[in-house]
Every structure is written in structure tokens, then in C-alpha cells.
Amino acid sequence: MRDPRLLAKPPVCRLGCLALVRNPRGDVLLVDPDYMDGLILPGGAARSNEPPHEAAGRHLAEQTGISLRLTDVLAVDYTPADRYLERLNLVFDGGITGAQPVAAPQRRSGLLGARFVPVKQLSAVMAPAQAARVAEALAGRAVPLLLCGQRA
């Protein structure tokens, strides 16, 4: 039963769905957005009623050409509202792949490219908060994603 009082003014929070993918050397896959400085993990916002693991997989495929099944969350990062909406970012474990990213056309994707970056260089190419998010995700503490109480 839906209580109309609960739906009258729902909270506004963006759900960011990101993928941490590594190559066999352990380098991290990053994308270069044209709308901000520094590299970031592939990903983006979930659509209305889109499961977060599917959103992360969709963005990963659109941005890099790499298709993976994502089911484990490595990090949850809350960011309060600033110039963007309040947001919750889920970093999914994309595991290790031998696939190379295929840069999507900038006009369609808003990206300048994608590449694997050695872990030791992350802080040099990412904003501090982004690099800290990746460092926490690399710590290896996976959290299973549940959808209505069941594993995704």
C-alpha cells in the first residue's frame, strides 16, 4: 500500500553508479570527462527505477565499450549537496579484464577518452576525493548488492 504522504515530496538524491575495473597489471580504468578536471571512474547516474548495478554496467559499456556483470559493491560514498545535488555513489567491482577501452565519440558521451592508469599515479590524475574513493574501493572489502533482499 502506498501512503500518499510518503510520495508527496520525495527526497532528491542522485544515485551515482560507478565501476572499478582493472587490467591484469592492476591498473585502474578511468575516463576523462570534458565537463570537469581530472579523470574519474566510469559510471553515471541511475535512471528512475533502474537497478544501480545495471546503471553502472550501462554507463561502463557506453563510455568504454566494455560489458561486464556487476554485482558487488566495493564502496559507498556519500557527498552532500554543493554545486550538484546531494548524491550517493556506489562503486561496483568490475574485476580484472584484458579488454581495452574503446573511447566513445566525445559529442555523444561527453568524454575525451578512457585509459588504464597505474594505481601509484591515481592521485596525480584524479581530484583528491575521487582518488580517495578509488583507494577505499581497492581495499578489498566487498558488500553484496541486494535487490528487495535478494542478491542481484
C-alpha positions in Angstrom: 0.0 0.0 0.0 1.4 3.4 -1.0 0.9 6.2 1.5 0.5 9.4 -0.4 2.2 11.3 2.4 5.4 9.5 1.7 5.3 10.3 -2.0 4.2 14.0 -1.7 7.7 15.4 -1.5 10.3 12.6 -2.1 13.9 13.5 -1.2 16.2 14.5 -4.0 19.4 12.5 -4.1 21.3 11.4 -7.2 22.5 7.8 -7.3 25.9 7.5 -8.9 26.7 4.1 -10.2 30.5 3.6 -10.9 32.6 0.6 -12.0 36.1 -0.2 -10.7 37.8 -2.2 -13.5 41.4 -3.3 -13.5 43.7 -4.9 -16.1 46.0 -7.9 -15.3 48.7 -5.5 -14.2 46.4 -3.9 -11.6 45.9 -0.6 -13.4 42.6 1.1 -12.9 40.3 2.0 -15.8 39.4 5.8 -15.8 37.6 8.0 -18.1 38.3 11.7 -19.0 35.2 13.8 -18.9 35.1 17.0 -20.9 33.0 18.7 -18.2 35.4 18.5 -15.2 39.1 18.5 -14.4 40.8 15.1 -13.8 40.0 11.5 -14.6 37.1 9.6 -12.9 35.8 6.1 -12.7 33.4 5.1 -15.5 29.8 5.5 -14.5 27.0 7.9 -14.0 23.5 8.4 -12.6 20.9 5.7 -12.5 17.6 6.4 -14.3 14.3 6.3 -12.5 13.7 2.7 -11.3 16.9 1.5 -12.9 18.8 -1.0 -10.6 22.2 0.5 -9.7 24.2 -2.4 -10.9 22.5 -2.2 -14.3 23.1 1.6 -14.4 26.8 1.0 -13.7 27.1 -1.6 -16.4 25.2 0.5 -18.9 27.5 3.5 -18.3 30.6 1.3 -18.4 29.6 -0.1 -21.8 28.6 3.3 -23.2 31.7 5.0 -22.0 34.4 2.4 -22.7 32.9 -0.4 -24.8 33.5 -2.9 -22.0 30.5 -5.0 -21.0 30.6 -6.7 -17.5 28.2 -8.1 -15.0 28.5 -6.0 -11.8 27.1 -7.4 -8.6 29.4 -6.5 -5.6 29.8 -3.0 -4.1 33.3 -2.1 -3.1 32.5 1.4 -1.6 29.6 3.6 -0.8 30.4 7.3 -0.9 28.0 10.0 0.3 28.6 13.5 -1.0 26.5 16.4 0.4 24.9 19.0 -1.9 27.3 21.6 -3.2 27.0 22.8 -6.8 25.4 19.4 -7.6 22.6 17.6 -5.9 23.2 15.5 -2.8 24.5 12.2 -4.0 25.2 8.6 -3.1 27.9 6.9 -5.2 28.1 3.1 -5.4 31.4 1.7 -6.6 30.9 -1.7 -8.2 33.6 -4.3 -8.6 34.3 -4.8 -12.3 37.1 -7.3 -11.6 40.0 -7.8 -13.9 39.7 -7.6 -17.7 42.0 -8.0 -20.6 39.7 -5.8 -22.7 41.0 -2.4 -23.8 38.6 0.6 -23.6 37.2 2.0 -26.8 36.8 5.8 -26.5 33.2 6.8 -27.2 32.7 9.8 -29.5 33.0 12.9 -27.5 29.9 14.5 -28.9 27.7 11.7 -27.7 29.4 10.7 -24.4 30.9 13.9 -23.0 34.2 12.0 -22.7 37.6 12.8 -24.1 38.8 9.2 -23.7 39.4 6.3 -21.4 42.6 4.5 -20.3 44.1 2.3 -17.6 46.2 4.2 -15.1 48.7 2.6 -12.6 47.5 2.8 -9.0 50.6 4.8 -8.0 49.6 7.6 -10.5 45.9 7.9 -9.4 46.5 10.8 -7.1 48.3 12.7 -9.9 45.4 12.4 -12.4 42.3 12.5 -10.2 40.8 15.0 -7.8 41.6 14.2 -4.2 38.0 13.0 -3.3 37.9 10.8 -6.4 41.3 9.3 -5.7 40.3 8.6 -2.1 37.1 6.9 -3.3 39.2 4.6 -5.5 41.7 3.9 -2.7 38.9 2.8 -0.4 37.3 0.6 -3.2 40.7 -1.0 -3.8 40.9 -2.0 -0.1 39.0 -5.2 -1.0 36.0 -5.1 1.3 33.1 -6.1 -1.0 29.5 -5.6 0.1 26.9 -7.6 -1.8 24.2 -5.7 -3.7 20.7 -6.7 -2.7 17.5 -6.0 -4.7 14.5 -6.4 -2.5 16.5 -8.6 -0.1 17.9 -10.9 -2.8 21.4 -11.0 -4.3 21.5 -9.1 -7.6 
